[in-house]
């Protein structure tokens, strides 16, 4: 009976050692990842480290920007689907890239 208990205890200790090693490896990976992030973040300007702005105005600007981009993409997809060849879709891309700021200003006056 005591040999069986000793064998089970040894198996438990072995499993605990494996779990401890896995936890230590995970902690080391997390530490290295945090150090890498800190190193990269030190090269970035202060504003980009802060994350994206929050608040009512920032949310409204994001929504407006998204609406403008969606409209431009839908327009380009329609032109690509409704025309033959590559010239009209290419022209549409160039014109929409130049006209997107104007469209945004017309849609969302400040």
N, C-alpha and C positions, 0 to 999 in steps of 0.2 A: 504494500500500500504506500509506503513512504517513497519507494522508487517511482511510482506512478505520479505522486504529488510533485516530486522533484522534477520529473520530466515535464509535467504541465506548467510548473513555475518557470522552468527554463524556456518553454515555448512562449509563455506570456511575456517574459522579459525580452525575448528575441523580438516579438511583435512590437513591444513598447520601444525597443531600440530602433527598429525600422521606422516607426512613426515619428520618433524624435529626430531621426536623421532626415526624414522627408520634410518635417517642419523647419528644421535648420536650413535645408537647401532652399525651401520656399522663401524663408526670411532673407537669405543671402541674395536670391534673385530679386526680391522686392527692393532690397537696399541698393543693388546695382542699378536697377531701373530708376529709382528715385535719384541716384547720383547722376545718371545720364540725363534725366529730365532737367535737373538743376543746371548741369553744364550747358545744355542747349538753351535753356531759358536765360542764362546769363548773357548770351549773345543777342537776344531779342530786345527790342525796345520795351520800355516799361508798360505801355498801353497794351501790347499784344500778350503780355504775361497775365494781365488782369482778367482775361476771359472776355466773353462777349457782354456788351452793356445790357443792363436790365432796365425795366421801367416801361411806362406807358409810351413815351416818345420813341424809345428804341424799338419796341414791339411794332409800333405803327410804321416806322421806317422800314423794318424788315418785311412787313406785310406788303407795303407799297413796292419795294424792290422786287419781291417775289412775284407780285402781280405783273410788273413790267417784264420781267424775264420770261414768265409763262406766256404772255401775249406775243412776245417776239419769237419764242420757240414755236408756238402754234402757227404763227404766220409763216415761218420758214418751212415747217413741215408741210403745210398746205401747199405752198408754192412748189416744193419738191414733189409732192404727190400729183399735183394737177398739171405739171409741165413735163415735156419730154426733153431729154438731154441734160446737160450739166450747166449750161450757160445761165439760164434763169435762176436756178437755185444758188449758184455762186454769186450772181449779182444781188440776189435777195439777201444773202448773208452779209455782203459788204454794206449794202444800203441799210439793213436793219442794225448793224453794228454802229453805223454813223447816226442813225435816226433814233436809237433807243434813248439817249439822254433827252432828246427833244420830246419824244413821246412821254417819257416819265414826267417831264416838267408840265406838259399839257394836261396829263391825267391828274397829277397831284400838285396843285399849286400850293405854295407855302404861304 
